Structure formats: structure tokens, C-alpha cells
Amino acid sequence: MEIGRTIRQQREYIGVSQAELASASGLSQGYLSQIENGDVANPSAAVLFRLAKELCLDPRSLLPGNGSHPNSGAAADAWLEVRVAPDLLSYLSRLSHQQQRLLLSFLEQLHDFETPASTES
């Protein structure tokens, strides 16, 4: 499958606008549009890795000649780096980068939090 089409389909699948993805990936919206429309046939590996990270994809799914689609039924989970509900991804995509960082920090602290062993009196 064409790289641009894969990027567009995954972006729409998780509910992220082109402007949001471009900004999060450090690209101009125009350049992302060119990639999605197939006007840029071979974006650099650095660009593909940044896009894959923001789209929660295995970067290999964006490499030329792969031919696999990340949302093809049962194979979808294999391409996602983590299994995350699309509703959650969509919600997170609406948060600012700063809000996402704060939420991540909170979740990391929550994960590391150890509840004291219950003591019997």
C-alpha cells in the first residue's frame, strides 16, 4: 500500500487532524499533505519514524515495499506498538502536547505508586 494512504487512513482512524499530526511530528501541514497525496514518494526515514510514533504504528509499516496495512482486522494489533482503544487515542489527540506530557507524568507516577501493605490491627 502507498505510504501516504496508510498515513492518512491511520490518522483518520485515530481521529487526528492533518494539522495536529503535522505539528506533533515537526512537519509543515503542506509537507504532510504532499506525503498523504503521494506527491512525496519517499520521505526520509526520520520523517517516517516521527509519523509512526505519533500514529502509534510500528515504523516498519511505513517503509516502502511493506505492503501491509495497519488496520487490516486481526493484524491491526500486531502493528500497534501498544494496544490502546481508539476512543482513548482520539481523546488524547485532542489534548495539547503539554497536557499529554502532564498526563503521562501522572500515569507514570501512578504506575510506580506502591500501596503500603495492609496491616492488621
Residue pairs with C-beta under 8 A, 6 or more apart in sequence:
1 66
1 67
1 68
1 69
2 38
3 35
3 41
3 43
3 48
3 62
3 64
4 35
4 36
4 37
4 38
4 40
5 36
5 38
6 61
6 62
6 69
6 70
7 32
7 35
7 36
7 51
7 55
7 62
8 36
9 69
9 70
9 71
10 55
10 57
10 70
10 71
11 17
11 18
11 21
11 36
11 55
13 71
13 86
14 55
14 56
14 86
14 89
14 90
14 93
15 86
15 89
15 90
15 93
15 94
16 24
16 54
16 55
16 90
16 93
18 29
18 32
18 33
18 36
19 29
20 93
21 27
21 32
21 51
21 54
21 55
22 28
22 29
22 31
22 32
23 29
24 54
24 97
25 32
25 47
25 50
25 51
25 53
25 54
26 50
27 47
27 50
27 51
31 40
34 40
35 43
35 47
35 51
42 64
43 51
48 59
48 62
48 63
49 59
51 57
51 62
52 58
52 59
52 61
52 62
53 59
56 80
56 81
56 82
56 84
56 89
57 70
57 79
57 80
57 81
58 70
58 78
58 79
58 80
58 81
60 66
61 68
61 69
61 70
61 79
68 75
68 79
69 75
70 76
70 79
70 80
77 83
92 100
92 103
95 103
